[in-house]
Amino acid sequence: MYKALSALKSSPATRTSQNTATKPQKSTSVGKLFEFQSQLPKLPVPALSETLPKYLSTVEPLLSKDEFAQTKNLVEKFGQSSQGQELQRRLEARAAEPGRANWLEEWWNDLSYMGYRDPVTPYVSYFYTYKDDKLRRKPTQRAAAIVRAAWAFRAQVASGELAPEMARTTPLCSYSYNYMFNATRIPKRPSDIEATYDLGANQHITVARNNQFFTLELVHDGQLLSAAEIESQLDRIVERADSTAAVPVGVLTSDNRDLWADNYELLAQASPQNAQTLEKLQSSAFLLCLDDTKPVTREECHRTYWHGNGSNRWFDKSLQFIVCDNAKAGFLGEHSSMDGTPTCRLNDYVLDQTLNNKVDLGSTNVRADLSEPEALRFVTPPTVVRAIEQAAGRFSKVIGQHQLRVLQYEAFGKDEIKKLGFSPDGFVQMAIQLGYFKMYGKSRATYEAAATRKFLHGRTETCRSVSNESVAFCRAFEDNAQGVQDKLAALQAAVKTHGAYAKACSEGKGVDRHLLGLRLVLRAGEEKPEIFQDPAYVRSCHWNLSTSQLSSEHFEGWGFSEVVPDGYGIAYTIRKDALIFHIAAMQNEFGLNSDHLAHYIKEAATEMRATVLAAKLAAAPKL
């Protein structure tokens, strides 16, 4: 997920290959999926007069009165300065450049993803945990059904027949669907690149088992393999992989991106065969990981799909479906070119098709002339083996530094929250705020991802969840002298403020992306404006809570990591009758405790519902 921004890197390099289409400047795709692309507005550049007061309202609850007075002076000074006006002019000029789809896109993709050098797992990628499939208890049987369902979705993307996503009546940008299938991230210094491959020419998937990789062609004699045939081929792969051992090359993809870039070249140059193997793996439609583990608890499942053993994965691939030996299943997504909403749609489709037995499984017959799945072999001289061993050690260290708690809160969910008269997301955000306040006695900067996909090539904006109203709400609920009506009013005000800010973000009128753009149009040698040197700016962008919601009735949760060493990563799912929180943090000198935060969020949600019900009961007419 989003990490603290580093210095701006150079633009990502381009990669050319006989089989590769490099990242285009604009989509040339056709069909229903892309029918609204030419009509989408461009991401706006808000006026300074709009952003600066809004920024002040978001930093005030994080500062003392004296600190806020100082910050207000700097902000007003910047807004009135010739430098502020010039930076705004430059940003508006960039947004108006002919042929530029989105003024933020190149900067954002490089700073937050391609130029970000920490390992993609656990720091960038995200995962989904699936509900169990009661119809398919055998792991390769479930995997085969998942493959068939995912392939059906892929066919709709390839043909353009998939309907575009809509926010009620507003179409959302479909550009990121170009990077869903047959796509991979490739390590490079100083910034990685994204490669996509022709869907028609590459109708194979990569299967991982026992730290080994196999190519499985899904079309034979012009006909898609049936689920029975895929299952048979997967059984062959499991038997072969479990009867031998191999050097776990996949763990290289778990490493720091600069180290992986160096080792990528080392691996590719070790043998011409390795370059061919990399090309075959990277060009596949997606990865299917058949893990030999049997996770049971929620935490075990989340850790399996989040990172696994580090070796039975290729973390650079955009899509990885994971099925365990007890038929538990999940998904891992590489975040650099695609946010969560398109993959949430993909996975919701896969689960709807498989769990409700809608998926077209094809014939039950298995053709006798199916070729043996091809093992993808890497030549691993001692230098490569040594690099793999070192990468494995670093992976174990990074994962060992992380704690995780999954809170499955089953007292109520979306339906009950709506009956109480609240936005489900706003209510849950305030439960997180109150839980954190109970634990630490204060509110700190909170990031919630807000989609800006109603704009061409739009991705996200930061919804700043902490407000004067949210702090007042937390204080009211922790004050026993406050009555239930006052507490209800405070909660209503906090949720209303949150909803208004979230709506502004979806309209491209948050503060964080605009302020980032103003920073980035500074030229070499120019003085950095005081507003960006202000400790308040740094504090307000230090995300002690990084949160995001993706919801599906088919998910048992999802997750990602924290974004700062002294913070928590909270991914939550709002189901009709339950709330699921994935709470991740580091185990370090800051004394973070995911178990305790889960306890307080649960306590907060329970108290909030009880307070609302008590206030409504007290206000009801007496008989």
N, C-alpha and C positions, 0 to 999 in steps of 0.2 A: 504494500500500500504506500501511500504518500509518505515520504521521508523528508527530514529537514533539508532545505535546499543548500546545495554547495555552489561553488563558483561556476559560472556558465562555461560549459565545454564547447568545443567546436562542433559544427553540425555533424550528424552521423554520416559515416562514409557510405558509399553505395557498393553493392556487391553484384557482380554479374556472373552468370553461369549459364551453361547450355540449357539448364532446366529451371532457371530461376527468373522470376519477374521481380525487379527491385521495387521498393515502395514508390508508388506513383504520387504525383502532386495532387491529383484529384481522381475520383472514381470514374472509370469508363464503363462500369457495370451497367447492365440494363435489366429490365423486367420490373415486376410489381414492387420488389424489395427496394428498388432505387428510384421509383417513379416520382418521389417528391424532392429528390436531392437538389434539382435546379431551382426549386421554389424556397428552399430553406434560407432564412436570413443569416447574415454573418454575426458572429459574436460581437456585441457592442463594446465600445469603450465608454464607460460611464463618465459623466462630468465630474470634475474635481469637487464641485459644490454639492454633489450627491454623495460621493464616496467619503470625503473627509469627515463630515458630521456623523455618518454611519460608523466610521472607524472609531471615532471618539466614544460613541455609545457602547461599543464592544470592549474597549479597554478600560472604561471607567470602573466596572465591577471588579477588575483585577488589581486596582491601584489604590493607594492611600489618597487622601484629599490633596496633600502636597504634591505627590507624584502626578496626579491627574492634572493639577493646575499647570505643572511644568510641561506635560505632554500636550495639553490643550494649546498652550502658547506656541509650541513648536509646530503643531499641526496648522494652526491659523497662519503662522508666519510662512509656512510652505505654500499654503493655498493662495496667499497674496503675492508671493515672490515671482520674479521673472523666471527663475529657474523652474519652479513648479509649472508655470504656464508653458515653458518651452518643452519640458518633458512630456506634458500632456499633448502638445502639438505633435511631437515626434511619434508618440504612440498612435494618435489618430491617423497620422500619415501612413504609418506601417499598416494599420487596419484597412486603409483605403487603397493599398497597392494593387494594381491589376494582377489577377492571377493568384493572389494570396487568399486561400480559403478561410483562414482563421489566424488572427494576429498572434494568438498564444501558442498554437499547436507545436511549432518547431521547438520553441523554448521549453515548453512543458514536457514534451516527450523526452528531450535530452536531459533536462535537470532532474526530473523525477524518476526516469526510467533508464534510458539508454546510457546516459552518462553517470548514473548512480552505480557505485562500485562495490557495495556490500553484496553478499550472496542473495540471489533472488529468493531462495528459500533459506530461512523463514521470513525474510524482510520485505519481499515484494509480492510474491505469489499469494493466492488465496485458495480456499478449498470449500467444497460442499460435502456434507454427510447425508447419505441417502437413507430413506426408510428401507426396511427389509422387504424383500420380495418373497411373499408367502407361496408363490407359485413355482419358484425356482430355487431349490435348496442346494443344488450342485453348482459350485463356483463357475465352471466353464459354461454351464447352461445359462446362468444369469449373464455372464460376460457376453455370450453370443447374442442374447436378446438385446443387450445394451448396444452392441455394435450395429445390429440391424436397425434399431431405432435411431441411433446417431447418424447412420448412413442415409436414412430417409430424410432427416433434417438437412443433411449436407446436400442432398439432391435438390431440395427446395432452394437452398442458398445458391447452388451452382446454376440453376435455371432462372433464378430471380423470381420464382413463383411464390416464395415466402412473403407474406404480407409485412409491410413495414410496421415497426412498433409505433404505438400512438400514446400520447398523453391526453386521454379523452379524445378530442377531435384534432389535436395538434400532432402532426407527424414528427418522429424523431429521426435523427441522422442514422443512416445505415452504413456509413463508411467503414466502421470497424469490422463489419462482417467480411470484408476482404481479407482479414487477418485471423479468421476463425479456424478454417481447415487448411491443411497442407501449408502450415506456417511455422516458423521457428525464429527464435532470437539467436543471433550468432555473436560470440564474444569478440570484441575488438578494443584496442586502445586508441584514443581515450574514451570512445563511446561505442557501444554495441550497435548492431544493425538488425533490422528485421528482414527476413527473406520469405517470400511466398512462392509457391510452386503451382504449376498448372494442374487444376483439379482433374481434367479429363485425361491427362497423360500419367497421372499418379494415383492409381486406384488401389493402393495398398495401405495397410496400417503396420505399425511397429508394435510387437508384443514383447513385453519384458517379463522374464521369469528367472528367478535365482541369479539375479545380476547379469543376465545374458539377454541379448536382443535378437529377435527374429522378424523377418518380413512375411507378412501374410497378405497375399493377393486376394482381393475380395471379388474379383470378376474372373470367371473361368469360362472360356468359349463364349464370351459375350454375355454371360448370364451371372447375375449377382449370386454369391454363395448364400444358401439358405442358412437359417439358424442352426439346423442340425449339422450342416457341413462345417460351419464356423466352429461349432462346439467340438466336432471331430478333429479339426485342425488344431484347436487349442489343446485338446487332450494330447495330441502328438507332441506339441511344444512342451507341455508340462513334463511329459515322460522323458523327453530328451534333456531338457534343462536340469531336471532333478537328478539325472544320472551322471552329471559331470559338473565341474566347477570351472569358473573363468575369472580372470582378473576383473574387478568391478569398475569398469571404465566410467560408468554413469556417474559415479561420485565426483568426477571432475567438474560436472555441471553445477555442483553444490557450492563451489568455491567463490572466493572473492573474484570479481569480474576481470580484474587485471591479471591475476594469477591464472585464471581459466583461459584468458586470451593467449597468454604465453604458452600454456599447456595444450591449447587447441592447435596452435602451430606446431608444437612438438609432436603431438599425436598425428596430425595430418602429414607431416614430413617424415615420420618414422617408416612409412611404407605407402606406395601408391594404393594398396588395398585399403588402407585406412581412409584415404580421401574418398574413395568410392563408397565405403561403408557409411561415412558421415553423410554423404549426399543421399544415400538410400534412406537412412534414418530420418534426416531432416525433411525430406520431401514427402514423407508419409502423411496421410490424412490426419492421424492423431496417434497417440500412444495408448495402448491397453496394458496396464500393469497387473499381472497376476501375482499377488503377494502370497508368500507361504505362511503368513501370520494369521492368527485367529483373534482379533480384538473383540472384547466384550463390553467393557465399560465405555461411557461416552468419551472420557478422556483418552482411552486407548484408541478409539476410533478416530477422534480428532487428530491425534498425533500421527496416526497411520496415514491419513490423507494429507495432512499438512506437510510432513517431511519423510515419513517412513524410515527406512534404514539408510537413506541417502544414496543407495546403489542401484536399487531396482526402479530407477526413474531416469528420465532425461529432462531435467528441470527447465531447459530452454524451449521445449515444445509448448505450443499455445494451449493444447488440450491433452489432458491425461485422465483417462478413466481407470479407476482402481478397483479391483475385485479381490477379496481375500479368500483364504481357504475355507472359511465358514460361510461364504457367500455374502458377507458384509461388503458394502460397496460405497464408493465416493468418487470425487472428482477433484483435480488440481488444475488451476488455471494460471498461466503466465500472464502477468498484468500489463506488460509494457505497451502493447498496441491495442488492448481491448479491456474495457472496464467490465464490471460484474453483470450489468443488466443483460447484455446479449447472451452471455454464457448461462446466466440464470434461466433465461428463456429456453436455451438449448437443453439444459438439464431437466427443467420442468417438463419439457416435451418428452424427453427420454423416459422419465419416470412415469408420466401419465400413460405413455404407450405400454410400458412394461408392467407396471404394477396393476393396471386395469385391463391387462391382456388385450390391448388394442393393436399391438405391434404385429406387422405382417412378418411371420416367421418363414414363409416360403414352404417349399416341399419338405416332407420328412425323410425323403430319400437322400442318401449320400452318394454322390457320383464316385465311381471307382478310380477314375483317372485324375483325381486331384493331386497336384504336385505337392511334395513334401515342403513345408514352410522352410524358407531359407534362413539359416543361421547367419547373423551379421557378425563376422569375426574381425577383431582388431589385432593387429600385430603390436605386441607390447614389449619392446626391448627394456633393459634395466632402467634407463632414464625415465621411461613412461611409467613403469611400475613404481619407481620411487616417487614420482609426482602424484600418482594415485594414492599411495600410502599417506603422503603428507596431506593431501586434500581430505582423505577420510578422517585423519586426526583432527583437522580444523573443523570439519563438519560435526564430529562428536562433541567438540568443545563448545561450539556455538549452540547446538541443540541442548546440551547439558546446562547451559546458562539460562534456559527458559523454563518458566513455570506456566501451568495452564489449569484453568478450572472451567468446567461446563456447568452452568446453572440451568436446569430444566424446571421452569416455574410453571406449575400446572393449575394454579388457583384460578386463573382467568387468562383471557387472551383478547384478540381484536374485537370480538363480538361484545364482550362485557365493557371494554373501554369505550366503545361507541355508545352503548346504552348509558354510560355515565356522562356522556356529552363531550367527549374529548377526541382529538385526533390521536389515533394509536401511536404514531411516531412521536408526536410531541409529548404524550403521556410517558412513553418509555424513556425518552431523552431526559425528562425531569426525574424519573426514577433513578437513572444513572447519576444525575446531578446530586440528588438527595443522598443516595448511597455513598457517593464520594465525600460529601459534606459530613455525613455521620462518621466516616472513617478518619477524615483529616481535619475537620473543623473549618474548612475553607473551600472555596471554589477555585479551580484553576482552568487554564485555557483548554477548550474542548473543540475538537474537529469533528464535524459530521459531513460525510460526502454528500454533495447535492449535484444531481445530474444537470448538465447544460446541453443535452443532446437535441434540444429543439433548434439549436444553431448548427450550421454547417461545420462538420468535424469537431463538434463540441464534445467535451468530456465531463469535467467536474468543476465545481466551485466549493469553497469551504463555507459551510454553514456554521457560524460561531454560536454554539449553544449556550454559552454563559452570557447572561444579560443582567441588568440591574434587577429585573423582575424575577429571574431565576434565583438569584442570590437572596432576594427578599422571601421568596417561596421557601428556600431551604431553611432560612432563619426562623420563619414562622412555624414550620413543622417541627423544628427542634426546640421551640419555646412552649413550655407547658402552660404558660399563661394565655396563650392565644386560643380563642374559641374555634370551633369547627367551621363557622361561617367565614371567619377571617382567613383561616387556612385554605378553605375552598376558593375564596376570592384570589388569594395569592397564587394558588395553582393555576387558576383560570388565566390570570394575567401573564404568568410565565409561559404557558402553552401558547397563548395568543401571540406573544412577542416572538417566540420561536417559530411559529407558523408564518408570520409575516416576513421574518428574515429568510426562512427557507424558500418562500415564494420569490423573494427578490433574487436569491441566488439562482434559482431556475431560470430567471429572466436575464441572467448574466450581469446582475447588479449587486453581487457581494463586494467585499472589499479586498480580499486577499489576492485574487488574480490581477486586479487593476493595479494595486500597489506593487506587485511583482513586476508588472510590465513597466511601470515608471522607473523602477530600479534598473531594469535591464536595458533601457534606452540611454542610460548614462554612457558617455564616451570615455575612453581612456584619458586619464589626466584630469577629468572633471571632478569637482569636489562632491562628495557624497552628501546629500541633503541631511540635515539634522534629524528630520523625522525618522530616518532609517538608522540613525546612530543612537536613537533614544532607547534606553533599556526597556521601556514599556513596549516598544514594537517587537523587540526580541522575545519578551515574556509572552506577549499575546500570540506569538507564532510558535511557541514551544508547547507542543500538544501533549500535555500530561494525560489527556484522554483522547484517543483517536477512535472514533466510532463510525459505524456504518450499518445500515439495514438492507438486507435482501431477504425476501420472504417467499416461501413456497410451502404449501401444505404437504409436499412430498419430501421436504428436507427435515433432517434431524439436527440441523444447525449448520453453521459455516464459520470460517474464521480466517484470521491473519494475525500479524505480530503487532507489538507496540512500535511506535515510531521514534521515541526518545528513551534513553536509558532509565529515566526516572518516571516513566509513564506506562499506561496500560493500553492495550489494543482490545477493543470491545466490539465484536461482531454480533449482531442480534437478529433473530428471526421472530416475526410476529405472526403466529398462527391463530386460527379462529379461537382456539381454546387453551393456548399455551404461549409462553414467552421463553425463548432459548437464548442464552448469553454465552458466548465464547470469550473468556477473559484471559488474555495472555500478558505476560510481563517477564522482565529479566529477574534473575536471582543475583543481586549485586549489593553494593554498599548502601543503596537507597532504601533497603528494607521493605520492598514492595511485597504485597501478599494478595494473590488472586483469590484465595479461599476466603479471606476476610472481606474483600470487596464484594464477592458474590453474596456473602451473608448479608451485607448491608444493603445491597440492591434489592434482595428479596424482602428484607424488612421494610425498605422504603416503599416498594410496590404494594405490599400488604397494607401499610399505614395509609397510603394515598387512597386506595379503594375504600378502606373503612371510614376515612374522614369524609370523603365525598358522599357515601351512603348516609353517614350520620348527619351531615349538613342538610341533605335533601329530606331526611326524615324529620329533622327539627323544623324545617321550613314548610312541611306539609300541613294542610289545614287540619285542625283538631276536630274530631267528631263530637 
